[in-house]
Amino acid sequence: MRVYGVTGWKNSGKTTLVERLVAELVARGFTVSTVKHAHHGFDLDRPGKDSHRHREAGAGQVLVASARRWALMTEVGSAREPPLPDLLARLDPVDLVLVEGYKRDRHPKIEARRRETAQDLIAAGDPTIEAVASDAPLPGLDRPVFDLDDIATIADFILARLGLPRRR
């Protein structure tokens, strides 16, 4: 299973880039999964739902299943956040896993950057960032810069970096 990351500061376009890359890669015939890092508490559940009631009662894991999908929620309490490799090991095999966030992990990444929220480039001090996808030119950068909306070219770059054959 090959892993490639999309990183960037808050509101840089990471989620939109991942969403568009997933659609592009799936349309090309690849199987794709995603991992999304959340810096804050989050909940997929809603108060009052049976699964939420199970968790509130103290269940360490709650699995919700239907004919269309299933989800496993695991409480970690005050334990440390699970490392990315542990989470990746839980996924079914696919051609490619796109990881949103996890900017400090050592997998290869592309940085998303939008002019209106521009902050210092993470790429400047991080060799795991192999390229930048931006809505503004970044002259003098020592790695490729792609237009944030040129999804096909970004997908080609990622596939080439991971040694995956182009498909159409």
C-alpha positions as a Markdown table, in Angstrom:
| # | Residue | x | y | z |
|---|---|---|---|---|
| 1 | Met | 0.0 | 0.0 | 0.0 |
| 2 | Arg | 1.5 | 3.3 | -1.0 |
| 3 | Val | 1.0 | 6.5 | 1.1 |
| 4 | Tyr | 1.1 | 10.1 | 0.0 |
| 5 | Gly | 0.3 | 13.1 | 2.1 |
| 6 | Val | -1.4 | 16.4 | 1.6 |
| 7 | Thr | -0.4 | 19.0 | 4.2 |
| 8 | Gly | -0.6 | 22.7 | 4.8 |
| 9 | Trp | -1.8 | 25.2 | 7.3 |
| 10 | Lys | -5.4 | 25.7 | 8.3 |
| 11 | Asn | -7.7 | 26.8 | 5.4 |
| 12 | Ser | -4.9 | 26.2 | 2.8 |
| 13 | Gly | -7.1 | 23.9 | 0.6 |
| 14 | Lys | -6.0 | 20.5 | 1.9 |
| 15 | Thr | -9.5 | 18.9 | 2.1 |
| 16 | Thr | -10.5 | 20.2 | -1.3 |
| 17 | Leu | -7.3 | 19.0 | -2.8 |
| 18 | Val | -7.7 | 15.5 | -1.2 |
| 19 | Glu | -11.3 | 15.3 | -2.3 |
| 20 | Arg | -10.5 | 16.2 | -5.9 |
| 21 | Leu | -7.5 | 13.9 | -6.0 |
| 22 | Val | -9.6 | 11.0 | -4.8 |
| 23 | Ala | -12.2 | 11.6 | -7.5 |
| 24 | Glu | -9.4 | 11.9 | -10.2 |
| 25 | Leu | -7.6 | 8.7 | -9.1 |
| 26 | Val | -10.7 | 6.7 | -8.7 |
| 27 | Ala | -11.9 | 7.8 | -12.2 |
| 28 | Arg | -8.5 | 6.5 | -13.4 |
| 29 | Gly | -9.2 | 3.1 | -11.9 |
| 30 | Phe | -7.2 | 3.2 | -8.7 |
| 31 | Thr | -8.5 | 2.2 | -5.3 |
| 32 | Val | -8.0 | 4.9 | -2.8 |
| 33 | Ser | -8.5 | 5.4 | 0.9 |
| 34 | Thr | -7.9 | 8.4 | 3.1 |
| 35 | Val | -6.7 | 9.2 | 6.6 |
| 36 | Lys | -7.6 | 12.6 | 8.0 |
| 37 | His | -5.9 | 14.1 | 11.0 |
| 38 | Ala | -7.9 | 16.2 | 13.4 |
| 39 | His | -6.2 | 18.5 | 15.9 |
| 40 | His | -9.2 | 18.7 | 18.1 |
| 41 | Gly | -11.8 | 16.4 | 19.5 |
| 42 | Phe | -14.3 | 15.2 | 16.9 |
| 43 | Asp | -17.3 | 13.0 | 16.9 |
| 44 | Leu | -19.0 | 11.1 | 14.1 |
| 45 | Asp | -21.8 | 10.3 | 16.4 |
| 46 | Arg | -24.7 | 12.4 | 17.6 |
| 47 | Pro | -26.2 | 12.6 | 21.1 |
| 48 | Gly | -29.3 | 10.5 | 21.4 |
| 49 | Lys | -28.3 | 7.9 | 18.8 |
| 50 | Asp | -27.9 | 4.3 | 20.0 |
| 51 | Ser | -24.2 | 4.2 | 19.2 |
| 52 | His | -23.6 | 7.4 | 21.1 |
| 53 | Arg | -25.5 | 6.0 | 24.0 |
| 54 | His | -23.3 | 2.9 | 24.0 |
| 55 | Arg | -20.1 | 5.1 | 24.0 |
| 56 | Glu | -21.5 | 7.3 | 26.8 |
| 57 | Ala | -22.2 | 4.1 | 28.8 |
| 58 | Gly | -18.5 | 3.3 | 28.6 |
| 59 | Ala | -18.0 | 1.0 | 25.6 |
| 60 | Gly | -14.4 | 1.2 | 24.5 |
| 61 | Gln | -15.3 | 0.4 | 20.9 |
| 62 | Val | -18.6 | 0.7 | 19.0 |
| 63 | Leu | -19.1 | -0.7 | 15.6 |
| 64 | Val | -22.1 | 0.5 | 13.6 |
| 65 | Ala | -23.0 | -1.5 | 10.5 |
| 66 | Ser | -25.5 | -1.4 | 7.7 |
| 67 | Ala | -25.8 | -2.8 | 4.2 |
| 68 | Arg | -24.1 | 0.3 | 2.8 |
| 69 | Arg | -21.2 | 0.9 | 5.2 |
| 70 | Trp | -19.7 | 0.3 | 8.6 |
| 71 | Ala | -17.7 | 2.3 | 11.1 |
| 72 | Leu | -15.7 | 1.4 | 14.1 |
| 73 | Met | -15.3 | 4.1 | 16.7 |
| 74 | Thr | -12.6 | 3.5 | 19.3 |
| 75 | Glu | -12.2 | 5.6 | 22.5 |
| 76 | Val | -8.6 | 6.3 | 23.4 |
| 77 | Gly | -9.4 | 8.4 | 26.4 |
| 78 | Ser | -6.3 | 10.1 | 27.7 |
| 79 | Ala | -4.0 | 7.7 | 25.9 |
| 80 | Arg | -1.7 | 9.2 | 23.3 |
| 81 | Glu | -2.9 | 9.6 | 19.8 |
| 82 | Pro | -2.3 | 6.5 | 17.7 |
| 83 | Pro | 0.7 | 6.9 | 15.4 |
| 84 | Leu | -0.1 | 7.0 | 11.7 |
| 85 | Pro | 1.5 | 3.6 | 10.9 |
| 86 | Asp | -0.8 | 2.0 | 13.4 |
| 87 | Leu | -3.8 | 3.6 | 11.7 |
| 88 | Leu | -2.6 | 2.7 | 8.2 |
| 89 | Ala | -2.3 | -1.0 | 9.3 |
| 90 | Arg | -6.1 | -1.0 | 10.1 |
| 91 | Leu | -7.0 | -0.1 | 6.5 |
| 92 | Asp | -7.9 | -2.6 | 3.8 |
| 93 | Pro | -5.4 | -2.9 | 1.0 |
| 94 | Val | -5.7 | -0.3 | -1.7 |
| 95 | Asp | -3.5 | 1.2 | -4.4 |
| 96 | Leu | -3.0 | 4.4 | -2.6 |
| 97 | Val | -3.8 | 6.0 | 0.8 |
| 98 | Leu | -4.0 | 9.8 | 0.8 |
| 99 | Val | -3.2 | 11.3 | 4.2 |
| 100 | Glu | -4.5 | 14.7 | 5.1 |
| 101 | Gly | -2.5 | 16.5 | 7.7 |
| 102 | Tyr | 0.2 | 14.6 | 9.7 |
| 103 | Lys | 2.7 | 17.2 | 8.6 |
| 104 | Arg | 5.4 | 16.0 | 11.0 |
| 105 | Asp | 5.3 | 12.4 | 9.8 |
| 106 | Arg | 7.9 | 11.2 | 7.4 |
| 107 | His | 5.8 | 10.1 | 4.4 |
| 108 | Pro | 6.1 | 12.0 | 1.1 |
| 109 | Lys | 3.8 | 15.0 | 0.8 |
| 110 | Ile | 2.5 | 17.9 | -1.3 |
| 111 | Glu | 1.8 | 21.1 | 0.5 |
| 112 | Ala | -1.5 | 23.0 | -0.3 |
| 113 | Arg | -1.2 | 26.7 | -0.2 |
| 114 | Arg | -3.8 | 29.5 | -0.9 |
| 115 | Arg | -2.8 | 33.1 | -1.4 |
| 116 | Glu | -5.5 | 34.5 | 1.0 |
| 117 | Thr | -4.3 | 32.3 | 3.9 |
| 118 | Ala | -0.6 | 32.3 | 3.0 |
| 119 | Gln | 1.7 | 31.6 | 5.8 |
| 120 | Asp | 5.3 | 30.6 | 5.8 |
| 121 | Leu | 5.8 | 27.6 | 3.5 |
| 122 | Ile | 6.2 | 24.3 | 5.5 |
| 123 | Ala | 8.2 | 23.0 | 2.5 |
| 124 | Ala | 11.0 | 25.5 | 3.2 |
| 125 | Gly | 12.1 | 23.4 | 6.2 |
| 126 | Asp | 10.7 | 19.9 | 5.4 |
| 127 | Pro | 12.3 | 17.6 | 2.8 |
| 128 | Thr | 9.3 | 15.2 | 2.9 |
| 129 | Ile | 7.3 | 17.9 | 1.0 |
| 130 | Glu | 8.1 | 17.1 | -2.6 |
| 131 | Ala | 6.0 | 19.8 | -4.2 |
| 132 | Val | 3.6 | 22.6 | -3.5 |
| 133 | Ala | 0.1 | 23.1 | -5.0 |
| 134 | Ser | -0.7 | 26.8 | -4.9 |
| 135 | Asp | -3.1 | 29.4 | -6.3 |
| 136 | Ala | -0.2 | 31.9 | -6.7 |
| 137 | Pro | 3.3 | 31.7 | -8.1 |
| 138 | Leu | 6.1 | 30.8 | -5.8 |
| 139 | Pro | 9.3 | 31.9 | -7.6 |
| 140 | Gly | 12.5 | 30.5 | -6.4 |
| 141 | Leu | 11.1 | 27.4 | -4.6 |
| 142 | Asp | 13.5 | 24.4 | -4.9 |
| 143 | Arg | 10.8 | 21.9 | -5.8 |
| 144 | Pro | 7.9 | 21.8 | -8.2 |
| 145 | Val | 4.9 | 24.2 | -7.9 |
| 146 | Phe | 1.6 | 23.2 | -9.4 |
| 147 | Asp | -1.5 | 25.2 | -9.9 |
| 148 | Leu | -3.9 | 24.2 | -7.0 |
| 149 | Asp | -6.6 | 23.5 | -9.6 |
| 150 | Asp | -4.5 | 21.4 | -11.9 |
| 151 | Ile | -5.6 | 18.1 | -10.4 |
| 152 | Ala | -4.7 | 15.9 | -13.3 |
| 153 | Thr | -1.0 | 17.1 | -13.2 |
| 154 | Ile | -0.9 | 16.8 | -9.4 |
| 155 | Ala | -2.2 | 13.2 | -9.7 |
| 156 | Asp | 0.3 | 12.4 | -12.4 |
| 157 | Phe | 3.1 | 13.7 | -10.1 |
| 158 | Ile | 2.0 | 11.7 | -7.1 |
| 159 | Leu | 1.6 | 8.5 | -9.2 |
| 160 | Ala | 5.1 | 9.0 | -10.7 |
| 161 | Arg | 6.6 | 9.6 | -7.3 |
| 162 | Leu | 5.1 | 6.4 | -6.0 |
| 163 | Gly | 5.9 | 4.3 | -9.0 |
| 164 | Leu | 2.3 | 3.7 | -9.9 |
| 165 | Pro | 1.5 | 3.3 | -13.6 |
| 166 | Arg | -0.7 | 6.0 | -15.2 |
| 167 | Arg | -4.2 | 4.7 | -16.0 |
| 168 | Arg | -7.1 | 6.3 | -17.9 |
